[in-house]
Amino acid sequence: MVVPRAGFVIIIGIGTTKINHFFDYNIKVK
């Protein structure tokens, strides 16, 4: 299965964005 570079970048971008929101939530709670 070949994933286009653009699609791969979008998937990585969404993943990192969710991780950043997760860390921001933890920091705000603490």
N, C-alpha and C positions, 0 to 999 in steps of 0.2 A: 504493500500500500504506500503510494507516494503522496506526501502532503506538500502542496505548494508552499513556497517560502512565505508568501503573504499570509496564508491561513495559519501557518505555524507561528508567525510573529503575533498574530491576533490572539491565538490561544495562549501563548506565553504572556502577553500583555494582560489578558483577562485574569489569568492565574496570579500574576504578581499584584494586580490591583486588589484582588480579594484578600491576598495575604496581608497587604498593607492596611486594608480596612480592619482586618482581624487584629493586627498589632495595635492599631489606633484605638480600637475598642478596649483592648486589655489595658492600655495605658490610661485611658479615661476612667475606667472602672477603678483602677488602683489609685 
